[in-house]
Amino acid sequence: MIYPATQEISNYFTMQDIKHRIDETDTASFVEAGFNGKVVKGLIVRYFSSSERNDVAVRVANFGGGSVPDDRKDEILVLLNTLNCQFRFAKFCLTPAGTISVEFDLPQNTAFDALGETAREIFIRLIQICDSAYPQVMKVLWG
């Protein structure tokens, strides 16, 4: 089922000529939009919704391009904590699979007719955040 929030985001992205796709699983629907920043290339932002409410999770998976080597995990966790302090609303995480994700949530009280514009604003902000953080992450990974 395509939930209303993801459909609204897709509609807004279409009106703004932002290339994206909309899809669904058994438990959620999502909008994916790829981007190239000034520094980082080929990342995908996913907007997930799993209810009729305006509850949308935003994720950039596999930030950094693969699994963090075991011998770098302690150092990368220190960096991710630093990045979490540096970027107020974004959350950098080391996933159980050993990859880095960047997480952001749309405010739950966002009006339905403002979802698309808010999603676009977060999209632009995530590009800026990823561009800023990428060199720091690469320095630790490839140090």
ROSE-4610 file (N, C-alpha, C; in Angstrom, 1 decimal, always signed):
// ROSE-4610
residu = [M/M/M/I/I/I/Y/Y/Y/P/P/P/A/A/A/T/T/T/Q/Q/Q/E/E/E/I/I/I/S/S/S/N/N/N/Y/Y/Y/F/F/F/T/T/T/M/M/M/Q/Q/Q/D/D/D/I/I/I/K/K/K/H/H/H/R/R/R/I/I/I/D/D/D/E/E/E/T/T/T/D/D/D/T/T/T/A/A/A/S/S/S/F/F/F/V/V/V/E/E/E/A/A/A/G/G/G/F/F/F/N/N/N/G/G/G/K/K/K/V/V/V/V/V/V/K/K/K/G/G/G/L/L/L/I/I/I/V/V/V/R/R/R/Y/Y/Y/F/F/F/S/S/S/S/S/S/S/S/S/E/E/E/R/R/R/N/N/N/D/D/D/V/V/V/A/A/A/V/V/V/R/R/R/V/V/V/A/A/A/N/N/N/F/F/F/G/G/G/G/G/G/G/G/G/S/S/S/V/V/V/P/P/P/D/D/D/D/D/D/R/R/R/K/K/K/D/D/D/E/E/E/I/I/I/L/L/L/V/V/V/L/L/L/L/L/L/N/N/N/T/T/T/L/L/L/N/N/N/C/C/C/Q/Q/Q/F/F/F/R/R/R/F/F/F/A/A/A/K/K/K/F/F/F/C/C/C/L/L/L/T/T/T/P/P/P/A/A/A/G/G/G/T/T/T/I/I/I/S/S/S/V/V/V/E/E/E/F/F/F/D/D/D/L/L/L/P/P/P/Q/Q/Q/N/N/N/T/T/T/A/A/A/F/F/F/D/D/D/A/A/A/L/L/L/G/G/G/E/E/E/T/T/T/A/A/A/R/R/R/E/E/E/I/I/I/F/F/F/I/I/I/R/R/R/L/L/L/I/I/I/Q/Q/Q/I/I/I/C/C/C/D/D/D/S/S/S/A/A/A/Y/Y/Y/P/P/P/Q/Q/Q/V/V/V/M/M/M/K/K/K/V/V/V/L/L/L/W/W/W/G/G/G]
num = [1/1/1/2/2/2/3/3/3/4/4/4/5/5/5/6/6/6/7/7/7/8/8/8/9/9/9/10/10/10/11/11/11/12/12/12/13/13/13/14/14/14/15/15/15/16/16/16/17/17/17/18/18/18/19/19/19/20/20/20/21/21/21/22/22/22/23/23/23/24/24/24/25/25/25/26/26/26/27/27/27/28/28/28/29/29/29/30/30/30/31/31/31/32/32/32/33/33/33/34/34/34/35/35/35/36/36/36/37/37/37/38/38/38/39/39/39/40/40/40/41/41/41/42/42/42/43/43/43/44/44/44/45/45/45/46/46/46/47/47/47/48/48/48/49/49/49/50/50/50/51/51/51/52/52/52/53/53/53/54/54/54/55/55/55/56/56/56/57/57/57/58/58/58/59/59/59/60/60/60/61/61/61/62/62/62/63/63/63/64/64/64/65/65/65/66/66/66/67/67/67/68/68/68/69/69/69/70/70/70/71/71/71/72/72/72/73/73/73/74/74/74/75/75/75/76/76/76/77/77/77/78/78/78/79/79/79/80/80/80/81/81/81/82/82/82/83/83/83/84/84/84/85/85/85/86/86/86/87/87/87/88/88/88/89/89/89/90/90/90/91/91/91/92/92/92/93/93/93/94/94/94/95/95/95/96/96/96/97/97/97/98/98/98/99/99/99/100/100/100/101/101/101/102/102/102/103/103/103/104/104/104/105/105/105/106/106/106/107/107/107/108/108/108/109/109/109/110/110/110/111/111/111/112/112/112/113/113/113/114/114/114/115/115/115/116/116/116/117/117/117/118/118/118/119/119/119/120/120/120/121/121/121/122/122/122/123/123/123/124/124/124/125/125/125/126/126/126/127/127/127/128/128/128/129/129/129/130/130/130/131/131/131/132/132/132/133/133/133/134/134/134/135/135/135/136/136/136/137/137/137/138/138/138/139/139/139/140/140/140/141/141/141/142/142/142/143/143/143]
x = [+0.8/+0.0/+0.9/+0.6/+1.2/+0.5/+1.3/+0.7/+0.6/-0.4/-0.6/+0.6/+1.4/+2.6/+3.6/+3.9/+4.8/+4.2/+2.9/+2.3/+2.4/+2.2/+2.2/+3.7/+4.6/+6.1/+6.4/+5.9/+6.1/+5.5/+4.3/+3.6/+4.3/+4.8/+5.6/+6.9/+7.6/+8.8/+8.6/+7.5/+7.2/+7.0/+6.2/+6.0/+7.3/+8.3/+9.5/+10.6/+10.2/+11.2/+12.3/+12.1/+13.1/+12.9/+13.9/+13.8/+13.7/+12.8/+12.5/+11.7/+11.5/+10.6/+9.9/+8.7/+7.9/+7.6/+7.6/+7.5/+6.9/+6.6/+6.0/+6.5/+6.5/+6.7/+5.4/+5.5/+4.3/+4.0/+5.0/+4.8/+5.0/+5.5/+5.8/+5.7/+5.7/+5.9/+7.0/+7.7/+8.8/+9.0/+9.7/+10.1/+11.6/+12.3/+13.7/+14.1/+15.1/+15.6/+17.2/+17.8/+19.3/+19.8/+21.1/+21.7/+23.2/+23.8/+25.2/+25.4/+26.2/+26.6/+27.9/+28.4/+29.7/+30.8/+30.8/+31.8/+31.4/+30.3/+29.8/+28.9/+29.0/+28.3/+27.5/+26.3/+25.6/+24.9/+24.5/+23.7/+22.2/+21.5/+20.0/+19.4/+18.4/+17.7/+16.3/+15.9/+14.7/+13.8/+12.5/+11.5/+10.5/+10.5/+9.6/+8.4/+7.3/+6.1/+5.4/+5.0/+4.3/+3.0/+2.4/+1.1/+0.3/-0.9/-1.7/-1.4/-0.6/-0.2/+1.0/+1.3/+2.5/+3.8/+4.0/+5.2/+6.1/+7.1/+8.1/+9.5/+10.1/+11.6/+12.4/+13.5/+14.3/+15.7/+16.2/+17.4/+18.3/+19.6/+20.7/+21.4/+21.3/+21.9/+23.3/+24.2/+25.5/+26.3/+26.2/+27.1/+28.5/+29.4/+30.8/+31.1/+30.1/+30.3/+30.6/+30.3/+30.5/+30.7/+31.0/+31.2/+32.4/+32.3/+33.4/+34.3/+35.6/+36.5/+36.5/+36.6/+36.6/+37.6/+38.8/+39.9/+39.6/+38.6/+38.3/+37.0/+36.3/+35.0/+35.0/+36.0/+36.1/+36.3/+37.2/+37.5/+36.3/+35.6/+34.4/+33.3/+33.1/+32.1/+32.4/+33.6/+34.0/+33.6/+34.0/+33.6/+32.1/+31.4/+29.9/+29.3/+29.8/+29.4/+29.7/+30.8/+31.2/+30.3/+30.0/+29.1/+27.7/+27.2/+25.9/+25.8/+26.9/+26.9/+27.0/+27.7/+27.8/+26.6/+25.8/+24.6/+23.4/+22.7/+21.6/+20.5/+20.0/+18.9/+19.2/+20.4/+20.8/+21.4/+21.3/+21.8/+22.7/+24.0/+24.8/+24.9/+24.7/+24.6/+25.5/+26.1/+26.8/+25.8/+25.3/+24.3/+24.8/+24.0/+24.4/+25.2/+24.9/+25.7/+27.0/+27.3/+28.6/+28.7/+27.6/+27.6/+27.2/+27.4/+27.0/+25.7/+24.8/+23.6/+23.4/+22.8/+22.4/+20.9/+20.4/+19.0/+18.4/+17.2/+16.5/+15.0/+14.3/+12.8/+12.1/+11.0/+10.1/+9.4/+9.2/+8.4/+7.0/+6.6/+5.3/+4.1/+4.3/+3.2/+3.2/+4.0/+4.0/+2.6/+2.1/+0.8/+0.9/-0.2/-0.1/+0.3/-0.3/+0.0/+1.4/+2.2/+3.5/+4.6/+4.1/+5.0/+6.0/+5.5/+6.4/+7.5/+7.1/+8.1/+9.1/+8.6/+9.5/+10.4/+9.9/+10.8/+11.9/+11.5/+12.5/+13.6/+13.1/+14.1/+15.0/+14.5/+15.4/+16.3/+15.8/+16.7/+17.9/+17.6/+18.7/+19.6/+19.1/+19.9/+20.8/+20.2/+21.0/+22.1/+21.9/+23.0/+24.2/+23.8/+24.8/+25.5/+24.8/+25.4/+26.3/+25.8/+26.7/+27.9/+27.8/+29.0/+30.0/+29.5/+30.4/+31.0/+30.3/+30.8/+31.6/+31.4/+32.0/+33.6/+34.2/+35.7/+36.2/+35.5/+35.8/+35.7/+34.6/+34.4/+35.4/+35.7/+36.7/+38.1/+38.4/+39.7/+39.9/+38.8/+38.9/+38.9/+38.1/+38.0/+39.3/+39.9/+41.1/+42.3/+42.2/+43.3/+44.6]
y = [-1.2/+0.0/+1.2/+2.2/+3.5/+4.4/+4.7/+5.6/+7.0/+7.8/+9.1/+10.0/+9.9/+10.8/+10.6/+9.3/+9.1/+9.5/+9.3/+9.8/+11.3/+12.0/+13.5/+13.9/+13.3/+13.6/+13.4/+12.2/+11.9/+12.9/+13.3/+14.3/+15.7/+16.1/+17.3/+17.2/+16.1/+15.9/+15.9/+15.4/+15.4/+16.8/+17.6/+19.0/+19.8/+19.4/+20.2/+19.6/+18.6/+17.9/+17.3/+16.7/+16.0/+14.5/+13.9/+12.5/+11.6/+10.7/+9.9/+8.7/+7.7/+6.6/+6.4/+5.8/+5.5/+4.0/+3.3/+1.9/+1.5/+0.2/-0.3/-1.7/-2.0/-3.3/-3.8/-4.9/-5.4/-4.5/-3.7/-3.0/-1.4/-1.0/+0.4/+0.8/+2.2/+2.7/+3.7/+3.9/+4.8/+5.5/+6.7/+7.5/+7.5/+7.2/+7.3/+8.3/+9.1/+10.2/+10.1/+10.0/+9.9/+11.3/+11.5/+12.8/+12.7/+13.7/+14.0/+15.3/+15.4/+16.6/+17.2/+18.2/+18.7/+17.7/+17.0/+16.1/+14.6/+14.3/+12.9/+12.7/+11.5/+11.1/+9.8/+9.8/+8.5/+8.0/+8.9/+8.5/+8.6/+7.8/+7.7/+8.1/+9.1/+9.4/+8.7/+8.0/+7.3/+7.9/+8.1/+8.6/+7.4/+6.9/+5.8/+6.2/+5.6/+5.8/+4.4/+4.2/+2.9/+3.1/+4.2/+4.4/+5.5/+5.7/+6.8/+8.2/+8.2/+9.5/+10.1/+11.3/+12.0/+11.7/+10.4/+9.9/+9.4/+10.2/+9.9/+9.8/+8.7/+8.5/+8.7/+9.4/+9.7/+9.1/+8.3/+7.6/+7.7/+7.8/+7.7/+6.5/+5.4/+4.1/+4.0/+3.2/+2.9/+4.2/+5.1/+6.3/+5.9/+6.2/+5.8/+4.7/+4.1/+3.1/+1.7/+1.2/-0.2/-0.4/-1.6/-1.9/-1.3/-0.9/-0.3/-1.5/-1.4/-2.5/-2.6/-3.8/-4.0/-3.1/-3.0/-2.3/-0.7/-0.3/+1.2/+1.5/+0.5/+0.8/+1.7/+1.5/+2.4/+3.8/+4.0/+5.4/+6.0/+5.2/+5.7/+6.0/+5.3/+5.6/+6.9/+7.2/+8.5/+9.6/+9.4/+10.4/+10.6/+9.5/+9.6/+10.4/+10.2/+10.9/+12.4/+12.7/+14.1/+14.7/+14.0/+14.4/+14.6/+13.8/+13.9/+15.2/+15.6/+16.9/+18.1/+17.9/+19.0/+19.3/+18.2/+18.4/+18.1/+19.2/+19.2/+18.1/+18.0/+17.1/+15.8/+15.7/+14.4/+13.5/+12.2/+11.2/+10.3/+10.2/+9.2/+8.0/+6.8/+5.5/+4.5/+3.7/+2.5/+1.3/+0.8/-0.2/-1.6/-2.5/-3.9/-4.6/-4.2/-4.7/-4.1/-3.1/-2.4/-1.3/-0.9/+0.3/+1.5/+2.7/+3.9/+4.4/+4.9/+5.5/+6.9/+7.7/+9.1/+9.1/+9.5/+9.4/+10.8/+11.0/+12.3/+11.9/+12.6/+12.4/+13.7/+13.6/+14.7/+15.0/+16.2/+16.5/+15.9/+15.2/+14.5/+15.5/+16.7/+17.7/+18.4/+18.0/+18.7/+18.5/+19.7/+19.6/+18.8/+18.1/+17.2/+18.0/+19.2/+19.9/+20.6/+20.4/+20.9/+19.8/+18.5/+17.4/+17.4/+17.7/+17.7/+18.8/+20.0/+21.1/+20.8/+20.2/+19.8/+18.7/+17.7/+16.7/+17.2/+18.2/+18.8/+19.6/+20.3/+21.0/+20.1/+19.0/+18.0/+17.3/+17.1/+16.5/+17.5/+18.7/+19.7/+19.7/+19.7/+19.8/+18.5/+17.4/+16.1/+16.1/+16.7/+16.8/+17.6/+18.8/+19.6/+18.9/+18.2/+17.5/+16.4/+15.6/+14.5/+15.0/+16.1/+16.8/+17.2/+17.7/+18.2/+17.0/+16.0/+14.9/+13.9/+13.8/+12.7/+12.7/+13.9/+13.8/+13.3/+13.7/+13.2/+11.7/+11.2/+9.7/+9.0/+9.5/+8.9/+8.9/+10.0/+10.1/+9.0/+8.7/+7.6/+6.3/+6.1/+4.8/+4.4/+5.4/+5.1/+5.7/+6.4/+7.1/+6.7]
z = [+0.0/+0.0/+0.0/-0.9/-0.9/+0.2/+1.2/+2.3/+1.8/+2.4/+1.9/+2.0/+3.0/+3.1/+2.0/+1.7/+0.6/-0.7/-0.9/-2.2/-2.3/-1.2/-1.2/-1.6/-1.0/-1.3/-2.7/-3.2/-4.7/-5.6/-5.2/-6.1/-6.1/-4.9/-4.8/-5.6/-5.4/-6.2/-7.7/-8.1/-9.6/-10.0/-9.2/-9.6/-9.6/-8.8/-8.7/-9.6/-10.4/-11.4/-10.6/-9.4/-8.7/-9.1/-9.7/-10.2/-8.9/-9.0/-7.9/-8.3/-7.4/-7.6/-6.3/-6.5/-5.3/-5.4/-4.2/-4.2/-2.9/-2.7/-1.5/-1.1/+0.2/+0.6/+1.4/+2.0/+2.8/+4.0/+4.5/+5.7/+5.5/+4.4/+4.2/+2.8/+2.6/+1.2/+1.3/+0.2/+0.2/-1.1/-1.0/-2.1/-2.1/-3.2/-3.3/-4.3/-3.9/-4.8/-4.7/-5.8/-5.8/-5.9/-5.4/-5.5/-5.7/-6.3/-6.3/-5.7/-4.7/-4.1/-4.7/-4.1/-4.6/-4.4/-3.3/-2.9/-3.0/-2.4/-2.4/-3.7/-4.2/-5.5/-5.3/-5.9/-6.0/-4.8/-3.9/-2.7/-3.0/-2.2/-2.4/-1.0/-1.1/+0.1/+0.0/+1.1/+1.1/+2.2/+1.8/+2.7/+2.9/+4.2/+4.5/+5.3/+5.0/+5.8/+6.0/+7.2/+7.5/+8.2/+8.0/+8.6/+7.9/+8.2/+7.6/+8.1/+9.2/+9.7/+8.9/+9.2/+8.6/+9.3/+9.5/+10.2/+9.1/+8.8/+7.7/+8.2/+8.0/+8.3/+7.1/+7.2/+6.1/+6.3/+5.3/+5.5/+4.3/+4.5/+3.5/+4.0/+3.3/+3.6/+3.0/+3.6/+3.0/+2.7/+3.6/+3.5/+3.8/+2.9/+3.0/+2.1/+1.5/+0.4/+0.8/+2.0/+2.3/+3.8/+4.1/+5.5/+6.1/+7.4/+8.1/+8.6/+8.2/+8.7/+10.2/+10.8/+12.2/+12.9/+12.3/+13.0/+13.0/+12.3/+12.2/+12.9/+13.5/+14.1/+15.3/+16.2/+17.3/+16.9/+16.0/+15.5/+14.8/+14.0/+13.2/+14.2/+15.3/+16.3/+16.9/+17.2/+17.8/+16.8/+15.5/+14.5/+14.4/+14.3/+14.2/+15.3/+16.5/+17.7/+17.5/+17.0/+16.7/+15.7/+14.6/+13.6/+14.1/+15.0/+15.6/+16.4/+17.0/+17.8/+16.8/+15.7/+14.7/+13.9/+13.6/+12.8/+13.6/+13.9/+14.9/+14.7/+13.5/+13.3/+12.6/+12.0/+11.4/+12.4/+12.2/+13.1/+12.3/+12.6/+11.9/+12.7/+12.1/+12.8/+12.2/+13.0/+12.5/+12.6/+11.5/+11.5/+12.0/+12.3/+12.7/+11.6/+10.3/+9.2/+9.0/+9.8/+9.8/+8.7/+8.2/+7.3/+8.1/+7.4/+8.0/+7.4/+8.2/+7.7/+8.3/+7.5/+8.0/+8.1/+9.3/+9.5/+9.9/+9.5/+9.7/+9.8/+10.6/+10.6/+10.3/+9.5/+9.4/+10.7/+11.0/+12.2/+12.1/+13.1/+13.1/+13.0/+13.4/+13.3/+12.0/+11.0/+9.7/+9.1/+8.6/+7.9/+6.7/+6.3/+5.2/+3.9/+3.7/+2.5/+2.5/+3.6/+3.7/+3.6/+3.5/+3.5/+2.4/+1.2/+0.0/+0.2/+0.5/+0.7/+1.8/+2.9/+4.0/+3.6/+2.8/+2.3/+1.4/+0.6/-0.3/+0.5/+1.5/+2.3/+3.0/+3.5/+4.2/+3.1/+1.9/+0.8/+0.6/+0.5/+0.2/+1.4/+2.6/+3.8/+3.9/+3.6/+3.7/+2.7/+1.5/+0.5/+1.1/+1.7/+2.4/+3.5/+4.3/+5.5/+5.0/+4.0/+3.5/+2.8/+2.1/+1.5/+2.5/+3.6/+4.7/+5.5/+5.7/+6.5/+5.8/+4.5/+3.7/+3.8/+3.6/+3.7/+5.1/+6.1/+7.5/+7.6/+7.1/+7.1/+6.3/+5.1/+4.3/+4.9/+5.6/+6.3/+7.3/+8.0/+9.0/+8.4/+7.4/+6.7/+6.0/+5.3/+4.5/+5.1/+6.2/+6.9/+6.6]
